[in-house]
Amino acid sequence: MSESAMPLKGRVRLRRWAALGVPGVLATAALVVATAQGILAAQFTISGMPFTINADKIQATGMAQYGGLDNMHPDSPLQGDTGGQVAVFVTTMKNAEITNLCQAVAIGGTHLTITAGNKGTPAKATNLATDSDTLTGRTGTFTGLEMGRDAATLDKGFSQGPLGTFGMQADKIVLEDVYQHNWATTAGAMTLPNLKIAFSEAGCGN
């Protein structure tokens, strides 16, 4: 399949990922990032406070996606009934451009927002990884799509997932009107033109 268009949307359940064998690879956060020096495992304890991302468009090359588990601190008051584990799908991109980026995290009765790339110059990131439980888009165009590949054999992006689990990858993706509900993000490098950090009652409007 050389090109396909489809929206990405959905949530995952912890037990479903457990049945696929994901716990065998994680005791801490499920993120893999790369640097110029090579592939490094970025393992950190998540805060347990999710954040949202909105963007008019994300264009990227070298995309890979697979499932994982993120973990909160064992004493975190935000653990809920999951023991502090969050089932996620990890999306990694070698090079990404993000148009009209807005990130928001709810803090009490307000939101801390970060906006960038909204005046004709998109934000840019290399070796970008997001841990999400929801991703939606009005359209999604994939070039060189491979879906259902063993996550440990992914080779178009900069990272690989757990052996024996579902993975997908593409040479290039274009997502429009994007919304993500994320638990963690890492990047080898990120440029945020027209950066603004402020408190906002409305957040990013979603």
MIDO-69684 format. One line per field, with one value per residue (C-alpha): z, x, y; residue in three letters; residue number from 1. Coordinates in pm, whole numbers, plus 50000, padded with zeros to 5 digits. Example, Ala and Ser with C-alpha at 12.3 -4.5 7.8 and 13.67 -1.06 7.14 Angstrom:
BEGIN
z [50780	50714]
x [51230	51367]
y [49550	49894]
rest [ALA	SER]
nr [1	2]
This chain:
BEGIN
z [50000	49887	50019	50228	50401	50731	51062	51371	51664	51965	52320	52458	52774	53014	53017	52639	52618	52898	52690	52407	52625	52671	53046	52961	52845	53091	53456	53395	53118	52765	52554	52318	52176	51960	51966	51734	51951	51900	52036	52404	52625	52797	53109	53349	53590	53449	53658	53607	53477	53109	52859	52522	52190	51912	51573	51232	51065	51147	50864	50941	50792	50950	51161	51384	51632	51892	52236	52580	52946	53133	53510	53786	54108	54348	54600	54348	54462	54099	54064	54067	54031	53778	54019	53845	53506	53187	52863	52571	52209	52136	51814	51700	51411	51279	51154	51214	51132	51339	51225	51488	51790	52118	52428	52746	53090	53343	53675	53925	53767	53483	53207	53142	52765	52524	52171	51880	51504	51445	51232	50909	51045	51180	51491	51412	51599	51544	51706	51846	52061	52216	52458	52390	52465	52203	51866	51618	51293	51021	50769	50784	50476	50500	50238	50247	50519	50689	50946	51158	51149	51457	51661	51728	51354	51272	51066	50907	51227	51495	51750	51792	52019	52217	52042	51936	51954	51691	51515	51222	51032	50733	50526	50552	50722	50700	50970	50964	51248	51503	51865	52105	52469	52592	52903	52790	52508	52429	52143	52043	51949	51910	51764	51870	51673	51825	52153	52419	52761	52960	53178	53000	53120	52786	52731	52363	52314	52353]
x [50000	50168	49921	49609	49395	49232	49165	49331	49093	49050	49126	49291	49226	49498	49390	49385	49746	49832	49690	49921	50225	50317	50394	50689	50888	50795	50829	50851	50744	50712	50897	51191	51375	51684	51966	52256	52458	52215	51898	51836	51554	51388	51230	51065	50775	50476	50299	49954	49822	49731	49754	49599	49750	49561	49712	49585	49832	50111	50341	50608	50850	50956	50650	50618	50343	50302	50151	50298	50240	50331	50369	50315	50513	50398	50290	50111	49766	49651	49685	49312	49209	49482	49775	49923	49956	49824	49781	49909	50008	50347	50375	50724	50830	51179	51100	50776	50629	50333	50112	49923	50024	49836	49912	49706	49713	49434	49558	49283	49020	49242	49473	49842	49872	50164	50110	50356	50382	50077	50210	50310	50613	50536	50691	50951	51067	51313	51283	50941	50758	50412	50239	49865	49537	49343	49440	49185	49209	48977	49198	49509	49717	49981	50250	50423	50191	50261	50001	50010	50389	50563	50649	51003	51081	50972	51244	51099	51104	51370	51223	51079	50813	50775	50838	50522	50291	50103	50290	50244	50472	50481	50733	50527	50208	49992	49728	49481	49273	49460	49365	49573	49518	49871	50054	50411	50610	50980	51183	51545	51506	51210	51181	50876	50843	50614	50615	50366	50310	50013	49716	49383	49033	48942	49263	49287	48913	48839]
y [50000	50321	50576	50572	50832	50757	50933	50797	50775	50558	50458	50150	49949	49842	49477	49460	49576	49334	49052	49153	49115	49479	49449	49229	49531	49802	49874	50248	50487	50348	50602	50558	50857	50898	51149	51214	50976	50688	50531	50600	50474	50770	50626	50866	50871	51059	51321	51169	51503	51458	51742	51814	51911	52089	52171	52276	52040	51797	51690	51433	51184	50855	50769	50462	50368	50093	50030	50076	50157	50474	50474	50728	50747	50470	50736	50958	51076	51052	50674	50603	50239	50148	50140	50441	50272	50432	50238	50445	50426	50576	50775	50869	51092	51157	51506	51695	52035	52153	52441	52642	52437	52471	52263	52288	52127	52179	52319	52378	52601	52725	52598	52654	52690	52691	52822	52841	52814	53030	53317	53147	52961	52612	52464	52198	51889	51608	51265	51354	51097	51130	50892	50926	50756	50955	51101	51237	51427	51549	51371	51157	51082	50810	50739	50401	50270	49934	49826	49511	49475	49336	49643	49518	49522	49877	50047	50362	50567	50607	50365	50018	49870	49547	49216	49033	49336	49534	49812	50045	50279	50512	50704	51022	51138	51450	51502	51791	51940	51729	51663	51452	51356	51290	51172	51240	51398	51397	51543	51539	51906	52142	52492	52696	53023	53287	53099	53208	53053	53184	53092	53063	52983	52819	52625	52535	52555	52181]
rest [MET	SER	GLU	SER	ALA	MET	PRO	LEU	LYS	GLY	ARG	VAL	ARG	LEU	ARG	ARG	TRP	ALA	ALA	LEU	GLY	VAL	PRO	GLY	VAL	LEU	ALA	THR	ALA	ALA	LEU	VAL	VAL	ALA	THR	ALA	GLN	GLY	ILE	LEU	ALA	ALA	GLN	PHE	THR	ILE	SER	GLY	MET	PRO	PHE	THR	ILE	ASN	ALA	ASP	LYS	ILE	GLN	ALA	THR	GLY	MET	ALA	GLN	TYR	GLY	GLY	LEU	ASP	ASN	MET	HIS	PRO	ASP	SER	PRO	LEU	GLN	GLY	ASP	THR	GLY	GLY	GLN	VAL	ALA	VAL	PHE	VAL	THR	THR	MET	LYS	ASN	ALA	GLU	ILE	THR	ASN	LEU	CYS	GLN	ALA	VAL	ALA	ILE	GLY	GLY	THR	HIS	LEU	THR	ILE	THR	ALA	GLY	ASN	LYS	GLY	THR	PRO	ALA	LYS	ALA	THR	ASN	LEU	ALA	THR	ASP	SER	ASP	THR	LEU	THR	GLY	ARG	THR	GLY	THR	PHE	THR	GLY	LEU	GLU	MET	GLY	ARG	ASP	ALA	ALA	THR	LEU	ASP	LYS	GLY	PHE	SER	GLN	GLY	PRO	LEU	GLY	THR	PHE	GLY	MET	GLN	ALA	ASP	LYS	ILE	VAL	LEU	GLU	ASP	VAL	TYR	GLN	HIS	ASN	TRP	ALA	THR	THR	ALA	GLY	ALA	MET	THR	LEU	PRO	ASN	LEU	LYS	ILE	ALA	PHE	SER	GLU	ALA	GLY	CYS	GLY	ASN]
nr [1	2	3	4	5	6	7	8	9	10	11	12	13	14	15	16	17	18	19	20	21	22	23	24	25	26	27	28	29	30	31	32	33	34	35	36	37	38	39	40	41	42	43	44	45	46	47	48	49	50	51	52	53	54	55	56	57	58	59	60	61	62	63	64	65	66	67	68	69	70	71	72	73	74	75	76	77	78	79	80	81	82	83	84	85	86	87	88	89	90	91	92	93	94	95	96	97	98	99	100	101	102	103	104	105	106	107	108	109	110	111	112	113	114	115	116	117	118	119	120	121	122	123	124	125	126	127	128	129	130	131	132	133	134	135	136	137	138	139	140	141	142	143	144	145	146	147	148	149	150	151	152	153	154	155	156	157	158	159	160	161	162	163	164	165	166	167	168	169	170	171	172	173	174	175	176	177	178	179	180	181	182	183	184	185	186	187	188	189	190	191	192	193	194	195	196	197	198	199	200	201	202	203	204	205	206]
